[in-house]
Amino acid sequence: MQFNRVLGVTTALTLCSAAAIAQDSTITIATVNNGDMIRMQGYTDQFTEATGIGVEWVTLEENVLRQRVTTDITTKGGQFDIMTIGMYETPIWGANGWLVALDDLSAEYDAGDILPAMAGGLSHDGTLYAAPFYGESSMIMYRTDLMEAAGLEMPDAPTWDFVREAAVAMTDRDNEIYGVCLRGKAGWGEGGAFITAMSNSFGARWFDEDWNAQFDTQPWADTLNFFVGLMTEAGPPGYATNGFNENLSLFQQGKCGMWIDATVAASFVTNPNESTVADSVGFALAPDNGLGKRSNWLWAWALAIPAGTEQAASAKQFIEWATSKEYIELVAANEGWANVPPGARTSLYENPEYQKVPFAQMTLDSILSADPNNPTVDPVPYVGIQFAAIPEFAGIASQVSQEFSAVYAGQQSVEEALAKAQALTTEEMEAAGY
């Protein structure tokens, strides 16, 4: 792959052979409605101009995307030539032969530059099956002005008890300022991901070493009771339906003292064109409880090619373009280094210009501190921090997250939700033969 810079814009000139360009094919991409993905769509015309390959986008809310792409891949529906998936789906689907291996990417693409944490999570048996568009962990984003007004100072590595103290101190309900905004929205990758990562720091786990469900244990009761108490004291109304995008909007409007969520959000909360509090945002590691595990996760939104597509060659060209070093430079040239897709490439964090970005180091520290092979205080038989990397997890966790969201909405007690979670998880795991 060769790239030339024309008028300050990186353009792929020889992404494919003349014959392939002449075909003027069109690929269909399913993606999530997150800000970086929306930004990428704005640059797609440059890819099309250089290659002759048209791009049609199907942009979906996170829970809907997961459902659509899972249904399509398992039924061989063939609706998409590229799917936006993550670290949960990729190894499982790769092992099943459902994805095209990305083991022949061009030398210029430099697959070896992908951060090892991202490449490892998007591979099966050492073969890459999805290329990370961006990678993330989770961290605390907070209002420095509100923290100062509360007479507190955020540690680099805070505890949950400090978060609760600060959240209560910063809450001003009369002025619609809430000390903390956290995900409560049902969905295994929405509120489910948050509470699972949080539970790790409380000593909880989904399964013991014999695959027995663990929702009837004290650490899970401690996690859920703490979360509900925190949000009742200092959270926004209706948090049971708030996910990533809803909390992002609240934070940008100045309504959140703290937000613990994906590191990728940092560029949006510090963008003065989008955030009313852009000049007063600080960052810290996700909280812990002194048990040796922080409550941060590890994830990548990545581009993968379903095995049934007839457009594999064109799809691979798009993936090389969208996840390349040159794409990062394209965004930086047009929108500044703070707005490039983060967390995917080692070279980005070695770039002196990117090192000036205020959240760059905390993002990297959060990613490097996440250990999907040892996610919990007590041993577990699964890999994954905010998920367990088994095929049954998505279905089970979607149901469990619905029970938890019902607690947040005041529809049932913590005890009732955990009893239901224990029963349904046990039933599903036994039916699956564990």
C-alpha positions as MATLAB code, in Angstrom:
seq = 'MQFNRVLGVTTALTLCSAAAIAQDSTITIATVNNGDMIRMQGYTDQFTEATGIGVEWVTLEENVLRQRVTTDITTKGGQFDIMTIGMYETPIWGANGWLVALDDLSAEYDAGDILPAMAGGLSHDGTLYAAPFYGESSMIMYRTDLMEAAGLEMPDAPTWDFVREAAVAMTDRDNEIYGVCLRGKAGWGEGGAFITAMSNSFGARWFDEDWNAQFDTQPWADTLNFFVGLMTEAGPPGYATNGFNENLSLFQQGKCGMWIDATVAASFVTNPNESTVADSVGFALAPDNGLGKRSNWLWAWALAIPAGTEQAASAKQFIEWATSKEYIELVAANEGWANVPPGARTSLYENPEYQKVPFAQMTLDSILSADPNNPTVDPVPYVGIQFAAIPEFAGIASQVSQEFSAVYAGQQSVEEALAKAQALTTEEMEAAGY';
ca = [
       0.000    0.000    0.000;
       1.398    3.380   -0.961;
       0.214    6.734    0.280;
       0.942   10.200   -1.070;
       0.134   13.453    0.699;
      -1.747   15.904   -1.509;
      -2.602   19.348   -0.109;
      -2.089   18.028    3.421;
      -4.560   15.180    3.036;
      -3.450   11.563    3.034;
      -4.873    9.716    0.063;
      -4.504    6.058   -0.751;
      -3.421    5.902   -4.379;
      -2.553    2.303   -5.013;
      -4.736    0.332   -2.645;
      -5.626   -2.182   -5.279;
      -4.909   -3.208   -8.815;
      -6.275   -1.303  -11.798;
      -8.591   -4.192  -12.508;
     -10.040   -4.059   -9.021;
     -10.535   -0.305   -9.248;
     -12.346   -0.714  -12.522;
     -14.866   -3.053  -10.904;
     -16.315   -0.104   -8.991;
     -17.658   -2.427   -6.265;
     -19.663   -1.421   -3.214;
     -19.230   -2.783    0.293;
     -21.736   -2.605    3.149;
     -20.449   -1.923    6.647;
     -22.344   -2.368    9.914;
     -21.045   -0.081   12.643;
     -21.867    1.421   16.012;
     -23.126    4.995   16.425;
     -20.114    6.136   18.447;
     -18.387    9.420   17.665;
     -15.192    8.014   16.147;
     -17.195    5.816   13.781;
     -19.337    8.752   12.718;
     -16.165   10.759   12.097;
     -14.746    7.951    9.936;
     -17.800    8.052    7.706;
     -17.010   11.681    6.909;
     -13.700   10.649    5.342;
     -15.006    7.667    3.385;
     -15.327    9.636    0.145;
     -11.538    9.879    0.039;
     -11.269    6.095    0.151;
     -13.846    5.775   -2.621;
     -12.120    8.378   -4.797;
      -8.803    6.553   -4.480;
     -10.093    3.020   -5.016;
     -13.412    3.141   -6.861;
     -14.932    1.115   -4.036;
     -18.230    2.497   -2.797;
     -19.230    2.240    0.855;
     -22.716    1.892    2.300;
     -23.099    2.364    6.041;
     -25.560    0.724    8.415;
     -25.076    2.689   11.647;
     -26.770    1.248   14.728;
     -27.098    1.765   18.474;
     -24.739   -0.567   20.345;
     -27.244   -3.149   21.568;
     -28.950   -3.268   18.163;
     -25.621   -3.614   16.348;
     -24.623   -6.602   18.462;
     -27.940   -8.289   17.784;
     -27.919   -7.600   14.042;
     -24.368   -8.739   13.329;
     -24.700  -11.813   15.540;
     -27.882  -12.864   13.775;
     -26.320  -12.237   10.373;
     -23.127  -14.168   11.059;
     -24.840  -17.153   12.679;
     -27.494  -17.472    9.961;
     -25.073  -16.694    7.117;
     -27.383  -13.837    6.164;
     -24.758  -12.063    4.067;
     -26.044   -8.528    4.747;
     -22.619   -7.087    5.530;
     -19.146   -7.152    4.016;
     -17.566   -5.637    7.126;
     -18.849   -5.854   10.691;
     -17.847   -3.729   13.655;
     -17.290   -6.216   16.462;
     -15.079   -6.474   19.519;
     -12.886   -8.628   21.703;
     -15.763  -10.838   22.819;
     -16.999  -11.916   19.397;
     -13.756  -12.011   17.410;
     -11.930  -15.027   18.925;
     -15.128  -17.065   19.149;
     -16.237  -16.304   15.606;
     -12.716  -16.763   14.271;
     -12.522  -20.200   15.884;
     -15.849  -21.109   14.249;
     -14.554  -20.172   10.798;
     -17.043  -17.317   10.506;
     -14.466  -14.584    9.805;
     -11.844  -14.007    7.118;
      -8.357  -14.205    8.617;
      -6.378  -10.956    8.417;
      -3.055  -12.765    8.122;
      -2.049  -11.281    4.773;
      -2.229   -7.541    5.424;
       0.314   -5.519    3.468;
       3.805   -4.812    4.799;
       3.067   -1.071    4.651;
       0.098   -1.563    6.949;
       2.480   -2.754    9.690;
       0.267   -5.120   11.658;
       3.105   -5.501   14.148;
       2.434   -1.928   15.285;
      -0.953   -2.882   16.744;
      -0.800   -2.729   20.549;
      -0.252   -6.292   21.835;
      -3.264   -6.050   24.165;
      -5.477   -5.278   21.161;
      -3.945   -7.796   18.762;
      -4.181  -10.526   21.390;
      -7.840   -9.866   22.095;
      -8.706   -9.861   18.388;
      -6.910  -13.102   17.530;
      -7.505  -16.840   17.741;
      -4.545  -19.208   17.871;
      -2.259  -16.333   16.960;
      -4.207  -15.300   13.836;
      -5.713  -11.810   13.666;
      -9.397  -11.871   12.693;
     -10.316   -8.199   13.215;
      -8.327   -4.973   13.001;
      -8.860   -2.448   15.818;
     -10.297    0.880   14.711;
      -9.812    2.074   18.244;
      -8.959    0.456   21.549;
     -10.045    1.429   25.022;
     -10.041    0.741   28.682;
     -12.151    2.717   31.144;
     -11.184    5.528   33.500;
     -12.598    8.384   35.542;
     -13.320   11.648   33.771;
     -14.159   14.402   36.230;
     -14.888   18.105   36.572;
     -11.796   19.702   38.087;
     -13.746   22.835   39.016;
     -16.411   20.894   40.929;
     -13.795   18.749   42.646;
     -11.973   21.881   43.789;
     -15.211   23.504   44.962;
     -15.915   20.375   47.007;
     -12.558   20.804   48.713;
     -11.261   17.483   47.427;
      -8.367   16.369   45.255;
      -8.686   13.402   42.898;
      -5.943   10.805   43.434;
      -4.378    9.234   40.328;
      -5.628    5.853   41.570;
      -8.779    6.438   43.674;
     -10.905    4.002   45.658;
     -14.643    3.492   45.325;
     -15.090    5.024   48.784;
     -13.403    8.222   47.587;
     -15.583    8.256   44.465;
     -18.685    8.035   46.627;
     -17.477   10.790   48.973;
     -16.657   13.075   46.040;
     -19.878   12.294   44.194;
     -22.035   13.233   47.148;
     -20.008   16.409   47.710;
     -20.363   17.520   44.086;
     -24.081   16.802   43.726;
     -26.342   19.842   43.362;
     -29.727   18.516   42.284;
     -31.345   21.964   42.264;
     -28.974   22.926   39.443;
     -29.077   19.505   37.734;
     -25.486   18.646   38.634;
     -25.021   15.022   39.608;
     -21.861   13.814   41.290;
     -21.494   10.721   39.148;
     -22.938    9.405   35.876;
     -22.670    5.653   35.288;
     -24.202    3.165   32.878;
     -27.419    1.503   33.993;
     -28.769    0.640   30.552;
     -29.617   -3.007   29.933;
     -27.341   -4.878   27.513;
     -24.302   -7.033   28.202;
     -22.009   -4.486   26.547;
     -23.729   -1.457   28.085;
     -24.651   -1.472   31.772;
     -23.688   -5.122   31.945;
     -20.111   -4.342   30.980;
     -19.842   -1.605   33.579;
     -21.224   -3.556   36.526;
     -19.139   -6.619   35.645;
     -15.919   -4.595   35.537;
     -16.937   -2.902   38.783;
     -17.678   -6.245   40.417;
     -14.121   -7.419   39.785;
     -12.856   -4.752   42.183;
     -15.323   -5.956   44.842;
     -14.034   -9.538   44.629;
     -16.964  -10.850   42.587;
     -16.841  -13.136   39.556;
     -19.334  -14.597   37.113;
     -18.284  -18.225   37.604;
     -16.072  -20.184   39.943;
     -13.435  -22.551   38.574;
     -16.076  -25.251   38.002;
     -18.348  -22.915   36.006;
     -20.860  -22.493   38.836;
     -22.708  -19.163   38.787;
     -21.647  -16.841   41.626;
     -24.480  -14.307   41.950;
     -25.481  -15.777   45.318;
     -22.204  -14.612   46.902;
     -21.507  -11.622   49.153;
     -19.187   -9.808   46.685;
     -22.000   -9.535   44.125;
     -24.409   -8.269   46.795;
     -21.766   -5.748   47.875;
     -21.243   -4.580   44.282;
     -24.886   -4.059   43.441;
     -25.796   -2.482   46.774;
     -22.878   -0.053   46.529;
     -23.777    0.866   42.944;
     -27.454    1.467   43.748;
     -26.583    3.453   46.869;
     -24.088    5.603   44.976;
     -26.493    6.353   42.141;
     -29.397    7.023   44.521;
     -27.298    9.547   46.423;
     -25.473   11.207   43.548;
     -26.659    9.942   40.158;
     -28.985   11.505   37.581;
     -32.666   10.585   37.399;
     -33.452    7.809   34.974;
     -29.954    6.342   35.076;
     -31.444    2.884   34.466;
     -31.699    3.773   30.773;
     -28.397    5.631   30.422;
     -25.595    4.055   28.398;
     -22.396    5.430   26.884;
     -23.963    8.015   24.588;
     -26.518    9.244   27.130;
     -23.854    9.803   29.791;
     -21.549   11.430   27.259;
     -24.282   13.962   26.500;
     -24.893   14.635   30.209;
     -21.190   15.180   30.863;
     -20.785   17.495   27.881;
     -23.736   19.544   29.166;
     -21.979   20.010   32.507;
     -24.381   17.802   34.441;
     -21.879   15.197   35.726;
     -19.203   15.669   38.355;
     -17.608   12.351   37.413;
     -18.118    9.834   34.660;
     -16.442    6.427   34.729;
     -16.501    5.012   31.238;
     -14.547    4.259   28.069;
     -11.240    6.062   27.666;
     -12.240    6.855   24.089;
     -14.708    9.426   25.456;
     -11.868   11.711   26.538;
     -11.571   13.387   23.142;
     -15.270   14.241   23.145;
     -15.506   15.656   26.667;
     -12.429   17.858   26.036;
     -13.550   19.107   22.613;
     -14.645   22.748   23.038;
     -16.899   22.449   20.001;
     -18.911   19.719   21.698;
     -18.407   20.039   25.454;
     -19.398   22.971   27.666;
     -16.836   21.841   30.270;
     -13.933   21.094   27.907;
     -11.479   23.289   29.808;
     -12.102   21.700   33.216;
     -11.782   17.936   32.748;
      -9.328   15.744   34.648;
      -8.572   12.024   34.402;
      -7.783    9.213   36.849;
      -7.617    5.433   36.861;
     -10.860    3.521   37.396;
     -11.524    2.896   41.116;
     -10.536   -0.101   43.210;
     -11.333   -1.449   46.675;
      -7.852   -2.369   47.815;
      -8.280   -5.985   46.736;
      -5.777   -5.841   43.880;
      -8.178   -5.345   40.971;
      -9.302   -2.054   39.469;
     -12.677   -1.731   37.781;
     -11.398   -0.908   34.299;
     -12.126   -3.021   31.261;
     -10.409   -3.772   27.967;
     -12.129   -3.459   24.599;
     -11.612   -2.665   20.953;
     -14.156   -1.722   18.363;
     -12.706   -3.521   15.394;
     -13.468   -4.220   11.741;
     -13.902   -7.820   10.609;
     -14.928   -9.546    7.393;
     -17.618  -12.255    7.535;
     -16.505  -15.409    5.751;
     -19.507  -15.473    3.403;
     -18.885  -12.136    1.692;
     -18.143  -11.963   -2.006;
     -16.345   -8.654   -1.452;
     -13.499   -9.878    0.756;
     -10.751   -8.189   -1.276;
     -12.502   -4.813   -1.278;
     -13.384   -5.188    2.392;
      -9.769   -5.876    3.287;
      -8.678   -2.759    1.401;
     -11.124   -0.685    3.420;
      -9.928   -2.171    6.701;
      -6.315   -1.394    5.791;
      -7.299    2.199    5.047;
      -9.507    2.816    8.093;
      -7.161    1.279   10.681;
      -3.866    2.507    9.225;
      -1.263    4.924   10.575;
      -2.114    7.128    7.619;
      -5.768    7.378    8.609;
      -4.669    8.550   12.057;
      -2.507   11.200   10.395;
      -5.424   12.230    8.182;
      -7.646   12.895   11.187;
      -4.825   14.666   13.027;
      -4.165   16.949   10.057;
      -7.797   17.939    9.822;
      -9.059   17.813   13.413;
      -6.023   17.741   15.710;
      -4.216   14.927   17.486;
      -6.706   14.818   20.361;
      -9.386   13.558   17.961;
      -7.591   10.625   16.355;
      -8.843    7.097   17.116;
      -6.907    6.034   20.228;
      -5.671    2.852   21.799;
      -4.878    0.748   18.750;
      -1.277    1.411   17.678;
       1.994    1.514   19.583;
       3.392    4.211   17.300;
       0.629    6.628   18.332;
       1.837    6.601   21.927;
       5.432    7.072   20.779;
       4.454   10.165   18.769;
       5.669   13.353   20.521;
       2.655   15.282   19.225;
       0.198   12.780   20.664;
       2.067   12.660   23.960;
       1.009   16.299   24.437;
      -2.673   15.273   24.483;
      -3.772   15.541   28.155;
      -5.457   12.135   28.329;
      -3.011   10.123   26.217;
      -0.896    8.737   29.056;
      -3.847    7.918   31.333;
      -5.519    6.068   28.447;
      -2.389    4.005   27.840;
      -1.899    3.354   31.566;
      -5.512    2.164   31.817;
      -5.146   -0.166   28.822;
      -1.869   -1.624   30.096;
      -3.266   -2.195   33.600;
      -6.160   -4.303   32.302;
      -5.483   -8.054   32.481;
      -8.134  -10.162   30.715;
      -6.281  -13.365   31.609;
      -6.531  -12.626   35.334;
      -9.546  -10.346   35.653;
     -10.761  -11.204   39.157;
      -9.543  -11.454   42.750;
     -10.279  -15.190   42.928;
      -9.374  -17.502   40.003;
     -11.825  -17.977   37.132;
     -11.919  -20.383   34.174;
     -12.637  -17.667   31.622;
     -10.772  -14.915   29.801;
     -12.254  -11.404   29.717;
     -12.737   -8.507   32.113;
     -16.226   -7.155   31.393;
     -17.270  -10.409   29.736;
     -16.517  -14.115   29.853;
     -15.240  -15.284   26.488;
     -17.652  -18.177   25.994;
     -20.401  -18.334   23.339;
     -23.175  -18.496   25.923;
     -22.177  -15.312   27.713;
     -23.885  -12.729   25.503;
     -27.312  -14.281   25.871;
     -26.984  -14.924   29.600;
     -25.484  -11.515   30.365;
     -28.159   -9.711   28.375;
     -30.782  -11.291   30.643;
     -28.794  -10.590   33.798;
     -28.303   -6.951   32.834;
     -32.065   -6.597   32.358;
     -32.619   -7.844   35.906;
     -30.056   -5.348   37.219;
     -31.601   -2.472   35.260;
     -34.950   -3.361   36.811;
     -33.328   -2.767   40.217;
     -32.042    0.611   39.087;
     -35.537    1.523   37.916;
     -36.991    0.602   41.319;
     -38.901   -2.395   39.983;
     -37.293   -5.040   42.200;
     -34.763   -5.415   45.010;
     -31.084   -6.238   44.768;
     -31.789   -9.579   46.427;
     -34.508  -10.457   43.919;
     -32.315   -9.550   40.953;
     -29.352  -11.579   42.178;
     -31.572  -14.594   42.863;
     -32.959  -14.399   39.339;
     -29.464  -13.920   37.889;
     -28.222  -16.983   39.782;
     -31.126  -19.130   38.626;
     -31.109  -18.154   34.959;
     -27.318  -18.364   34.670;
     -27.270  -21.802   36.311;
     -30.038  -23.034   34.019;
     -28.403  -21.752   30.848;
     -24.965  -23.110   31.755;
     -26.343  -26.534   32.636;
     -28.273  -26.631   29.361;
     -25.049  -25.773   27.526;
     -23.283  -28.710   29.150;
     -20.967  -26.933   31.580;
];
